């Protein structure tokens, strides 16, 4: 799986922690910034990551801002993106199984590294269930 990760300053620290996990899991990923804790506008990075995933350049994306809310709002404006803001493991699993989420959004000022690692691992490992859920994804796509 090829993955892209990005954050603003509010998510920078957690992004760096998640990168360590991705390396341990031998996930092939690119870091599209930001590269330090200086203020960065989250709509810019979230749009870039969203468009790259929607275009098929990457299978999945992870976005981190302070709350995860800003990046999820932006990413979900991109046609073909199904971004899920997750603060617990159950939601992470369901976002894959039922929603076929292709971008995971996290709040760097909301959750700690331990929980984030469990959420990311679950989100990466859980497969889309298809069936009736595929029909519902089709209904989402018809809105766009
Ligand atoms: C930046 O201060 C903060 O607004 C941003 O990281 C994010 O939480 C927005 O939703």
Boltz pocket constraint, residues with backbone or C-beta under 6 A from the ligand:
constraints:
  - pocket:
      binder: B
      contacts: [[A, 8], [A, 9], [A, 10], [A, 11], [A, 42], [A, 65], [A, 66], [A, 67], [A, 68], [A, 69], [A, 70], [A, 71]]
      max_distance: 6.0
